[in-house]
Amino acid sequence: MTQSYSPVTKTLHWLTALLILSAFPLGLLANNAPFATSDEIATKALLFSLHKTIGVTAFFTALIRILWALTQTPPADLYPDRRLETFAAHLVHWLLYISMLLVPLTGWINHAASTGFAPIWGPFGQSLPLVPKSETVSALFSAGHWVFTKILLVTVALHIAGALKHVFIDRDDTLRRMLPGKIAATPATNRSRAPMLAAAAIYSAAIALGIWLGQPTAQADTKQLASVNSDWSVTDGTLGLTVTQFGSDVSGNFTDWTAQISFDPATGIGNTDVTVNIASLSLGSVSAQALGPDFFDAANHPTAHFSATIAPQGDHFTATGTLTVKGKEQPLTLPFTLDITDGTATMQGEATLNRLDFGIGEALPDETTLKFPVAIEISLTATR
């Protein structure tokens, strides 16, 4: 028979409450914050970083609290004869325990699986073991996080409402048991497993809903580039780019592009004409932002174009020409390695561009949030 919760339990309870009640408004503010200017993007990222960091802290606090609770005997129910009310109270507690773990955990996995924007501060890191960088995984756990957050929000509201009922209507010792000091002892009661099983059933349905919502949705039809006639036909290749946002590298690639290549292996001379479908860009969690009017402006500038001559340069080759992105032309020299074996050519090249040269991110005129350099990596295999 116990009189009150232990000091450790009380401390963990109120610390968890503080973290949860801080994370909710921060998440809401972060989601609704604009990001048109450099200052707005910095503010939005700050809010998201605060939200994520508090969420991860809340996860570990909740985990410690639950492990501690397993070693303790909780105070007995004050009104065991009120079966429906007692059932509801224990159901809410079970839902709170599950939510306090799954809400921040799904958010953390979503962050670890995605790339870019608003890092988690402190020692936690941006990645998790066994969690790949995957938009599919990110979408799945993002949906789960959304569903579980709603359960947490409802149960927190019910928990607070119940506490207020005991203070102002029942005028009993329920809330005082979680405050400093001790209260009179109450008889011990046997606790039913029914609330635990009900909470498990609710979360089973919530997990199923999260999986359903997290399934890949049909992508909007994007006009694919027409095939081109070329002396060398590209059979496989990758056109990638890497930007640095808030000090972290964010990598992506264009999935639709064509290369018209004319090249004489005997002389090492040739030319190439590359067209890129801007709408095919995949850049992790910032894909939509990157395609917007402040950056690539895919709606008004659907393609990029690189026309160049190829020539040998020492132990490698260079493609020297003009790159056109967002209607702006800039000279570009792309050094690359080339290996031709049995009529199959394999090339790899890298170059670094300045985003401002092409009017990309002009609302971010400094490197506080987004660095100027953009690394381009291209590799392809072609046959003659």
N, C-alpha and C positions, 0 to 999 in steps of 0.2 A: 504494500500500500504506500503510494507516494503522495506528497502534498503539493509539489510544484515541479516545474521543469528545472533542470540543472542550469547553473550559470552559463556553461558552455552551450547548451541547447538554446538558451535565450539569445546569446550573442550571435550564434549562427542564424537563428530565425530572423532577427532584425537586420543583420547584414545582408542576408539573401533578399529580404523585402526591399531594402534600399537599392540593391543592384537591379532587381527586376523593375521597380518603379522608376529607375533612372533610364534603363534600356528602352522601355516602351516609348516614351516621348522622343528620345533621341532617334530611334528608328523611324518614327512617323515624320519628324522634321527632316531627316536625311532623305527619305523617299520623296518628299514633296518639295525639297529645296531646288531652286532653279540652278542651271549651270551654263549660262550663256556667256559669261565673262570670266576672266581669270580669277577675280575675287570670289565670284559665285561658285566656281568649281573648287577652289581651295576651301571654301566654307562647307560645301557639300561633302567633300572628302574628309574634312575634320569631323563632321557629325557622324559619318559612317564609321570612321576609325574609332571614335569614342564608343559608338554603339557596339561595334564588334569586340572591342577590347573589354568593355564592361560585360558583354555577353559571355566571353570566354572565362572571365573572372567569376561570373555567376555560376558557370558550369562546375568549376572546381570547388567553389564554396558549397554548392548544393550537394556535390559528391561527398565532401567531408561531412556535411550535415547528415546525410542519409546513413553513411557508415557509422557515424557517432550514434545516431538514433537506434541502430541495430543492437547497440550495447546497453541501451537504457530501457527502463520500464516506464512507460508514459503514465501520467495521472489517469485515474479512472474516469469514466464518463459521469458527468453530473446528473444526467437524466436518462438512465438506461431504459426507463419505462416508455420514454418517447422514441419508439422504435424507428419511425420514419425519419424524424429529425436526426437521430443518431446515425442512421444509415447514410443520410445525405451528407452529414458532416464528415464521416469517414471517407465517403466517396470523393468529396472535394479534396480531402487531404491526399488520397492516393493519386488523383489526377494532378495535383500540384507537384507531388514528388516526381512523377513520370515526366511532367512538362518541364520541370526545372532542369532535367537532364537532357531531354530530347530537343527542346527548343534551341538552346545554345549550341548543342552538338551538331544538329542539322545545319545551322547557320555557319558553323565553323567548317564543316565538310564542304558546303557550298562555296565558301571563300577559297578553300584549299584547291578545289577542283577547277576554279575559274582563274582567269589571268587579269591582272590590272585593277587599278582603282582602290584607294582607301586601305592601306595596310593595317594589320593588327599590330598594336604597339607592344613593347615589352619583350619578354623572353619566349613568347608563345610561338613565334615564327609564322610564316605564310603557308607552309605546307604541312601535310599530315602523312604519316606512314600508310602505305597501301591505297592512298587516294590519288588517282591519276589526274593530270590536267585534261579535263574532258567536259565539253559543253553538255553532253548527255547526262553525266553524273551531276554536274552543277545544276542543271534544270530539275533533276529528280529531287535533290535535297533542298533546292530552293522552294519547290512546291510543298515538300514535307514541312519545311520551316514555316511556311505561310499557314498551313493547316494547323500545326501544333501551336503556333502563336495565338490563334483564335481560341483554342481550348484553354491555354494559359490565361488569356485575358478574361475569359468567362469565369474560370475557377478563382482567379484572384478577386474579381468583383464579388463572387459569392462568398468567398472567405471573409472579405472585409464586411460585407452585409451581415454575415452571421455573427461576427465579432460585435458589430454595432447593436444587433438585436439583443445579445447577451448583456450589453452594457445598459441600454436604455429601456428595454422591455422586460427582460428576465431579471435584470439587476443582480446577476450572480457573479461567481468568481472565475468564469471561463477565461476572460482576457487577463485578469490579474495573475493567473498562473504563468503567464508569459512575461510578466513584469517583475522588477526586483522585489525580493522578499518572499515569504512563504505564506500559505493559506492553510485553513483547516483541512485535515485529512478526509478523504472520501473513500467509501468502500470499493474494493476492487471488483471489476466485472469482466466477464469473458467477452472477448471481441470476436465478432463474426468475420468470416472470410468473404462474405457476400459483397461488401464494398470494393475489396481488392479485385474480385472477379469481374465486377461491373466496370471498374476502371480499365481493366485489361481488355474487356470487350469494346469499350468506347475507343480505346487507342488502336485496337486492331482495325476498326472501321476507319479511323483517322489515317492510319498508315496506308490502307487500301485506297482511300481518297487521294492521299498525297502521291501515290504511285500513278494513279490514273491521271491526275493533273500534271504530273511531271513527264508524261510521255511526249516524245517529239511531235510537234505540230507540223502540219503541212506548210511548207515554205511557200511564200508568195512566188508566183511564176516570175522568174528573172530571164529576160531575153538572153539567150546564149549567143556567143560570137559564132559567126559562120566559119567553117573550115577554110583554110587557105591552101593554094597550090604552092609547093615548096620543093626545091631540089633535095632538101633533107627534111624528113617527116619526124616530128617529135612524137615519140612513143610513151614517154614518161617524163615528168618534171615537176619542180616545185618553185614557186615564186613567193618568197617570204619577206616579211619586213619585221623590224623590231624597233619599238619606241621606248623611251624611258619616261615613266610617269610616276611622280612622287618618289623618285629614287629607285624604282623597281622596273626591270625590263618586262615589257609586254610584247609577246611575239604572236604573229598571225600569218596568214597567207591569202593569196588570191587563187581561187579554185578554177577560174575560167580565163584563159589567155591563149593567144595564138602567136606563133613565131614563123615567119617566112624567112627561110635561110638559104642563101646561095654561098657556097664555100668550096674552094679548090684545095684539097689537101696538099697538092704538089707545091703550090706557091704560098699557101697560108693566107691567101687574100680572099675576101668575100664581102658580103653585106647581109644585114638582117633587118627585119621590120617586125616589131612586136606590138601587139595590141592587147590591152588588159581591160577586162570587164570589172569596173570599179565596184559594182554591186555584189560581186562574188567575194568581197573581202570578209574574212572571219578573223576577228581580233578580240576574242574572249568576251569579257563582260562589257567592253567598250565598243563593240562592233557597231551598234546603232548610232552611238555618238560620233564615231569616226566617219560614218557615211553621211552625216548631217551637213547642213549648209555651212557651218563654221569650219568644217574640216575638208573632206573630199568632195562634198556636195554632189553626191552621185546622181541626184535627180536632174541637175543641170549639166553635169559633165560625166556622162556615163562611161567613158573610156579614157584610158591613158595610152600614150603612144611613144615608142622609142624606135628611131630609125638611125642606123649606124653602119659604118664600114668596119670590116674586120681585117686586122693586120697582125703579123707576128711581132712580138716585143720581147727579145731575149729568150728566156725559157718558158714564156707564156704568150698569151695573145691579148689584144685589146679590141673592144668594140667602142668606137668613138663616133658620137653623133649627138642627136638632140632628143631630149626627153620632154614630153608635153603632158602636164598634169594640171587639171582644173583650168585649162585654157592658157596656162603659162608655160613658155618654152625656156629650157635651160640646157646648156651644153653638158654632156655627161660622157666620161670615159670609164668603161667597165672592164677592168682586168679580169681574165679568167684563164683557167687551165683547161687543156683539151687533150683527150686521149682517143685515138681512132684505132679500132681493132676489128678486122674482118667486116668492114663496112658499117660498124656501129660506133657512133661518136658519143663520148661522155664529157660534159663540160660542167665546171663549177666556177661561179664568180661572185664577187662581193663589191659593193660600193656604198658610200655614205652620202646622203643628201641632207640639205638644210630645208626643213619644212616650210620656213618662211619664204624661201625662194619661189614656192609654188602657191603661196597664199593659204597655206594650211594652218589652221589655228591662229589666225591673226588676232583673235581676241585674247590670246595668251602671248603677249609680246616679250615676255621674259621666260626664263627656264625654271621658275619656281615650281610649277606643276607639271610642265611638259618640256622636256629638253628639245633643243633645236635639231640635233642630228637624228636621222632616221636611217637605220642600217637595212640595206637591201641584199638579200641572198637569193641567187638563182642557180638551180642545177637542172640539167635535163639530159635525156638520152634520145638520140635521133639516128635514124637509118637513112641510107641514100637509095 
